[in-house]
């Protein structure tokens, strides 16, 4: 389990606990993206790295696939916070540090 501000991210159950008995369900890929970004909190993660880490080597997967998953994940996260939880940079993606407890 990981803390994302006042929320609890539970990768094993693919959920984000947003209150007592209130959860946002995540897909497998959304869970893997969020987990990888959390584990690399201090760094911007390139699109290519996320593609490799989440999908593995697959020539059929494009950055558009990743962008679509990030978009859908952001839609779910917007329900709990108007502040952007996943930041986009020219180099890639980074979890907003205000939502994560630094290790």
C-alpha positions in Angstrom: 0.0 0.0 0.0 1.1 3.5 -0.8 -0.1 6.9 0.6 -1.2 9.4 -2.0 -1.9 12.4 0.2 -4.9 11.4 2.2 -5.7 8.5 -0.1 -4.4 4.9 0.0 -3.3 3.2 -3.2 -3.7 -0.6 -3.0 -2.0 -2.1 -6.0 -2.9 -5.7 -4.9 -6.6 -5.0 -5.2 -6.2 -2.4 -8.0 -8.0 0.3 -6.0 -7.5 3.8 -4.6 -9.2 4.2 -1.2 -10.7 7.6 -1.1 -12.7 7.4 2.1 -14.2 4.9 4.5 -15.5 2.1 2.3 -15.1 4.3 -0.8 -12.8 3.1 -3.6 -11.9 4.0 -7.2 -11.3 0.8 -9.2 -8.3 0.8 -11.5 -7.4 -1.3 -14.4 -4.3 -3.5 -14.4 -2.5 -1.0 -16.6 -3.6 2.0 -14.6 -2.4 0.3 -11.5 1.0 -0.5 -13.0 1.4 3.1 -14.3 0.6 4.6 -10.9 2.8 2.1 -9.1 5.8 2.8 -11.4 5.3 6.5 -11.1 5.2 6.3 -7.3 8.3 4.1 -7.2 10.1 6.8 -9.3 8.6 9.7 -7.4 11.8 11.9 -7.6 12.2 11.4 -11.4 10.3 12.2 -14.5 9.6 8.9 -16.2 9.9 8.9 -20.0 7.1 7.6 -22.2 9.4 4.9 -23.5 10.3 3.7 -20.0 6.7 3.5 -19.0 5.9 1.6 -22.2 8.7 -0.9 -21.5 7.9 -1.3 -17.8 4.1 -1.5 -18.1 3.6 -3.3 -21.4 7.0 -4.9 -21.9 8.5 -5.1 -25.3 5.7 -5.1 -27.8 6.1 -3.4 -31.2 2.4 -2.9 -31.5 2.1 -0.6 -28.4 2.6 3.1 -29.2 2.8 6.2 -27.1 -0.8 6.9 -28.0 -1.8 3.8 -26.0 0.1 5.1 -23.0 -1.4 8.6 -23.4 -4.9 7.1 -23.6 -4.3 5.1 -20.3 -2.9 8.2 -18.6 -6.0 10.2 -19.8 -8.4 7.6 -18.4 -6.4 7.4 -15.1 -6.5 11.2 -14.8 -10.3 11.2 -15.3 -10.7 8.8 -12.4 -8.3 10.8 -10.2 -10.0 14.1 -11.0 -13.0 12.7 -9.1 -11.0 13.0 -5.9 -8.9 16.1 -6.5 -9.1 19.0 -8.8 -5.3 19.3 -8.6 -3.3 17.3 -11.2 -2.0 14.1 -9.6 0.1 13.1 -12.7 2.1 15.8 -14.2 3.2 15.8 -17.9 6.5 17.2 -19.0 8.3 17.2 -22.3 10.4 14.3 -21.0 7.5 12.2 -19.7 5.3 11.8 -16.6 5.8 12.4 -12.9 3.6 11.9 -9.9 2.8 15.2 -8.2 5.0 15.1 -5.1 2.3 16.8 -3.0 0.3 13.5 -3.2 3.0 11.2 -2.2 5.0 10.6 0.9 8.7 10.7 0.0 10.5 7.6 1.2 
